[in-house]
Amino acid sequence: MENLDLLVKEFCKLPDETGWVEFKHNNDEPHMIGEDISALDTI
C-alpha cells in the first residue's frame, strides 16, 4: 500500500485532469466509486 500512497500524492500534484487522471470529490456513493475503479481495468 505504500506505493499506492505515493502514487496518489503524485496525482494530487497535477495542476489539472489529464486523459488518464480524473479528479473526484464529495462522492460517498460506494456503487459509483466501484464502477469508476472497475473501469480502470478496461483501459
Gaussian input, Z-matrix of N, CA and C with variables (Angstrom, degrees):
# hf/3-21g

backbone

0 1
 N
 C     1     B1
 C     2     B2     1     A1
 N     3     B3     2     A2     1     D1
 C     4     B4     3     A3     2     D2
 C     5     B5     4     A4     3     D3
 N     6     B6     5     A5     4     D4
 C     7     B7     6     A6     5     D5
 C     8     B8     7     A7     6     D6
 N     9     B9     8     A8     7     D7
 C    10    B10     9     A9     8     D8
 C    11    B11    10    A10     9     D9
 N    12    B12    11    A11    10    D10
 C    13    B13    12    A12    11    D11
 C    14    B14    13    A13    12    D12
 N    15    B15    14    A14    13    D13
 C    16    B16    15    A15    14    D14
 C    17    B17    16    A16    15    D15
 N    18    B18    17    A17    16    D16
 C    19    B19    18    A18    17    D17
 C    20    B20    19    A19    18    D18
 N    21    B21    20    A20    19    D19
 C    22    B22    21    A21    20    D20
 C    23    B23    22    A22    21    D21
 N    24    B24    23    A23    22    D22
 C    25    B25    24    A24    23    D23
 C    26    B26    25    A25    24    D24
 N    27    B27    26    A26    25    D25
 C    28    B28    27    A27    26    D26
 C    29    B29    28    A28    27    D27
 N    30    B30    29    A29    28    D28
 C    31    B31    30    A30    29    D29
 C    32    B32    31    A31    30    D30
 N    33    B33    32    A32    31    D31
 C    34    B34    33    A33    32    D32
 C    35    B35    34    A34    33    D33
 N    36    B36    35    A35    34    D34
 C    37    B37    36    A36    35    D35
 C    38    B38    37    A37    36    D36
 N    39    B39    38    A38    37    D37
 C    40    B40    39    A39    38    D38
 C    41    B41    40    A40    39    D39
 N    42    B42    41    A41    40    D40
 C    43    B43    42    A42    41    D41
 C    44    B44    43    A43    42    D42
 N    45    B45    44    A44    43    D43
 C    46    B46    45    A45    44    D44
 C    47    B47    46    A46    45    D45
 N    48    B48    47    A47    46    D46
 C    49    B49    48    A48    47    D47
 C    50    B50    49    A49    48    D48
 N    51    B51    50    A50    49    D49
 C    52    B52    51    A51    50    D50
 C    53    B53    52    A52    51    D51
 N    54    B54    53    A53    52    D52
 C    55    B55    54    A54    53    D53
 C    56    B56    55    A55    54    D54
 N    57    B57    56    A56    55    D55
 C    58    B58    57    A57    56    D56
 C    59    B59    58    A58    57    D57
 N    60    B60    59    A59    58    D58
 C    61    B61    60    A60    59    D59
 C    62    B62    61    A61    60    D60
 N    63    B63    62    A62    61    D61
 C    64    B64    63    A63    62    D62
 C    65    B65    64    A64    63    D63
 N    66    B66    65    A65    64    D64
 C    67    B67    66    A66    65    D65
 C    68    B68    67    A67    66    D66
 N    69    B69    68    A68    67    D67
 C    70    B70    69    A69    68    D68
 C    71    B71    70    A70    69    D69
 N    72    B72    71    A71    70    D70
 C    73    B73    72    A72    71    D71
 C    74    B74    73    A73    72    D72
 N    75    B75    74    A74    73    D73
 C    76    B76    75    A75    74    D74
 C    77    B77    76    A76    75    D75
 N    78    B78    77    A77    76    D76
 C    79    B79    78    A78    77    D77
 C    80    B80    79    A79    78    D78
 N    81    B81    80    A80    79    D79
 C    82    B82    81    A81    80    D80
 C    83    B83    82    A82    81    D81
 N    84    B84    83    A83    82    D82
 C    85    B85    84    A84    83    D83
 C    86    B86    85    A85    84    D84
 N    87    B87    86    A86    85    D85
 C    88    B88    87    A87    86    D86
 C    89    B89    88    A88    87    D87
 N    90    B90    89    A89    88    D88
 C    91    B91    90    A90    89    D89
 C    92    B92    91    A91    90    D90
 N    93    B93    92    A92    91    D91
 C    94    B94    93    A93    92    D92
 C    95    B95    94    A94    93    D93
 N    96    B96    95    A95    94    D94
 C    97    B97    96    A96    95    D95
 C    98    B98    97    A97    96    D96
 N    99    B99    98    A98    97    D97
 C   100   B100    99    A99    98    D98
 C   101   B101   100   A100    99    D99
 N   102   B102   101   A101   100   D100
 C   103   B103   102   A102   101   D101
 C   104   B104   103   A103   102   D102
 N   105   B105   104   A104   103   D103
 C   106   B106   105   A105   104   D104
 C   107   B107   106   A106   105   D105
 N   108   B108   107   A107   106   D106
 C   109   B109   108   A108   107   D107
 C   110   B110   109   A109   108   D108
 N   111   B111   110   A110   109   D109
 C   112   B112   111   A111   110   D110
 C   113   B113   112   A112   111   D111
 N   114   B114   113   A113   112   D112
 C   115   B115   114   A114   113   D113
 C   116   B116   115   A115   114   D114
 N   117   B117   116   A116   115   D115
 C   118   B118   117   A117   116   D116
 C   119   B119   118   A118   117   D117
 N   120   B120   119   A119   118   D118
 C   121   B121   120   A120   119   D119
 C   122   B122   121   A121   120   D120
 N   123   B123   122   A122   121   D121
 C   124   B124   123   A123   122   D122
 C   125   B125   124   A124   123   D123
 N   126   B126   125   A125   124   D124
 C   127   B127   126   A126   125   D125
 C   128   B128   127   A127   126   D126

   B1=1.4500
   B2=1.5232
   B3=1.3180
   B4=1.4569
   B5=1.5304
   B6=1.3303
   B7=1.4606
   B8=1.5213
   B9=1.3116
   B10=1.4611
   B11=1.5207
   B12=1.3094
   B13=1.4673
   B14=1.5240
   B15=1.3312
   B16=1.4602
   B17=1.5319
   B18=1.3179
   B19=1.4554
   B20=1.5269
   B21=1.3204
   B22=1.4620
   B23=1.5238
   B24=1.3055
   B25=1.4704
   B26=1.5244
   B27=1.3292
   B28=1.4653
   B29=1.5282
   B30=1.3293
   B31=1.4695
   B32=1.5269
   B33=1.3159
   B34=1.4691
   B35=1.5243
   B36=1.3039
   B37=1.4587
   B38=1.5348
   B39=1.3386
   B40=1.4591
   B41=1.5251
   B42=1.3413
   B43=1.4607
   B44=1.5263
   B45=1.3247
   B46=1.4697
   B47=1.5190
   B48=1.3341
   B49=1.4506
   B50=1.5257
   B51=1.3165
   B52=1.4676
   B53=1.5228
   B54=1.3095
   B55=1.4572
   B56=1.5103
   B57=1.3200
   B58=1.4676
   B59=1.5197
   B60=1.3436
   B61=1.4712
   B62=1.5216
   B63=1.3161
   B64=1.4608
   B65=1.5186
   B66=1.3210
   B67=1.4592
   B68=1.5223
   B69=1.3212
   B70=1.4644
   B71=1.5196
   B72=1.3180
   B73=1.4626
   B74=1.5262
   B75=1.2944
   B76=1.4677
   B77=1.5273
   B78=1.3142
   B79=1.4608
   B80=1.5202
   B81=1.3140
   B82=1.4626
   B83=1.5298
   B84=1.3370
   B85=1.4577
   B86=1.5372
   B87=1.3358
   B88=1.4715
   B89=1.5234
   B90=1.3366
   B91=1.4622
   B92=1.5289
   B93=1.3165
   B94=1.4595
   B95=1.5315
   B96=1.3164
   B97=1.4640
   B98=1.5285
   B99=1.3177
   B100=1.4656
   B101=1.5184
   B102=1.3277
   B103=1.4653
   B104=1.5236
   B105=1.3198
   B106=1.4687
   B107=1.5268
   B108=1.3163
   B109=1.4670
   B110=1.5186
   B111=1.3588
   B112=1.4528
   B113=1.5100
   B114=1.3204
   B115=1.4534
   B116=1.5307
   B117=1.3173
   B118=1.4595
   B119=1.5276
   B120=1.3275
   B121=1.4640
   B122=1.5239
   B123=1.3201
   B124=1.4626
   B125=1.5139
   B126=1.3202
   B127=1.4673
   B128=1.5108
   A1=112.24
   A2=116.88
   A3=119.46
   A4=110.67
   A5=117.35
   A6=120.39
   A7=111.63
   A8=117.16
   A9=121.10
   A10=110.32
   A11=117.46
   A12=121.46
   A13=111.08
   A14=116.45
   A15=121.05
   A16=110.88
   A17=117.00
   A18=121.48
   A19=111.12
   A20=116.92
   A21=120.94
   A22=110.50
   A23=117.13
   A24=120.24
   A25=111.02
   A26=117.37
   A27=120.68
   A28=110.77
   A29=117.26
   A30=120.33
   A31=110.94
   A32=116.54
   A33=120.34
   A34=112.15
   A35=117.43
   A36=121.27
   A37=112.48
   A38=116.83
   A39=119.66
   A40=110.20
   A41=118.12
   A42=120.55
   A43=113.02
   A44=117.39
   A45=122.06
   A46=109.40
   A47=114.31
   A48=119.19
   A49=108.70
   A50=115.29
   A51=120.55
   A52=107.80
   A53=116.36
   A54=119.96
   A55=113.12
   A56=117.35
   A57=120.58
   A58=113.60
   A59=118.10
   A60=121.81
   A61=108.48
   A62=115.52
   A63=121.55
   A64=107.60
   A65=115.95
   A66=120.63
   A67=110.87
   A68=116.61
   A69=123.32
   A70=108.49
   A71=115.88
   A72=119.92
   A73=108.60
   A74=115.05
   A75=122.31
   A76=112.87
   A77=117.48
   A78=120.60
   A79=107.99
   A80=115.90
   A81=119.30
   A82=111.47
   A83=116.52
   A84=120.47
   A85=108.90
   A86=117.83
   A87=121.20
   A88=114.00
   A89=118.70
   A90=120.96
   A91=110.37
   A92=117.78
   A93=120.80
   A94=111.16
   A95=116.96
   A96=120.63
   A97=109.36
   A98=116.94
   A99=121.48
   A100=112.22
   A101=117.82
   A102=121.32
   A103=110.42
   A104=116.99
   A105=120.53
   A106=110.89
   A107=116.85
   A108=120.03
   A109=110.05
   A110=118.13
   A111=118.45
   A112=112.12
   A113=118.40
   A114=121.09
   A115=110.88
   A116=117.64
   A117=120.73
   A118=111.24
   A119=116.82
   A120=120.57
   A121=112.34
   A122=117.84
   A123=120.28
   A124=112.86
   A125=116.98
   A126=120.08
   A127=110.65
   D1=-19.52
   D2=-179.46
   D3=-60.68
   D4=-41.37
   D5=178.79
   D6=-64.34
   D7=-36.37
   D8=178.09
   D9=-63.84
   D10=-42.23
   D11=177.34
   D12=-59.58
   D13=-43.61
   D14=179.36
   D15=-65.30
   D16=-39.37
   D17=179.28
   D18=-63.73
   D19=-44.83
   D20=178.67
   D21=-62.24
   D22=-41.33
   D23=178.64
   D24=-62.92
   D25=-38.66
   D26=177.81
   D27=-66.29
   D28=-40.83
   D29=177.76
   D30=-62.65
   D31=-36.99
   D32=-179.41
   D33=-66.40
   D34=-20.42
   D35=178.80
   D36=-77.94
   D37=-16.54
   D38=-179.01
   D39=-65.34
   D40=139.14
   D41=-178.32
   D42=-74.18
   D43=-28.93
   D44=-177.83
   D45=-145.27
   D46=170.41
   D47=173.39
   D48=-67.70
   D49=156.80
   D50=177.49
   D51=-124.02
   D52=-173.37
   D53=176.92
   D54=-67.68
   D55=-16.25
   D56=-178.29
   D57=-125.89
   D58=2.14
   D59=175.76
   D60=-128.68
   D61=124.69
   D62=178.54
   D63=-127.11
   D64=122.62
   D65=-178.43
   D66=-84.35
   D67=136.10
   D68=176.60
   D69=-123.89
   D70=150.22
   D71=174.72
   D72=-150.78
   D73=156.83
   D74=179.41
   D75=56.24
   D76=35.65
   D77=177.68
   D78=-112.72
   D79=106.74
   D80=-179.56
   D81=-115.37
   D82=21.29
   D83=179.17
   D84=-94.10
   D85=105.78
   D86=-174.84
   D87=-55.25
   D88=-37.68
   D89=-178.68
   D90=-62.25
   D91=-44.79
   D92=-179.06
   D93=-67.90
   D94=-40.03
   D95=177.90
   D96=-61.41
   D97=-43.76
   D98=178.87
   D99=-60.87
   D100=-40.68
   D101=177.94
   D102=-63.99
   D103=-43.12
   D104=-179.39
   D105=-64.05
   D106=-42.31
   D107=-179.16
   D108=-68.89
   D109=-41.67
   D110=179.50
   D111=-66.54
   D112=-24.14
   D113=177.95
   D114=-66.65
   D115=-20.79
   D116=179.18
   D117=-62.87
   D118=-31.48
   D119=-178.42
   D120=-69.77
   D121=-20.94
   D122=-174.89
   D123=-89.43
   D124=-5.15
   D125=-176.57
   D126=-76.99

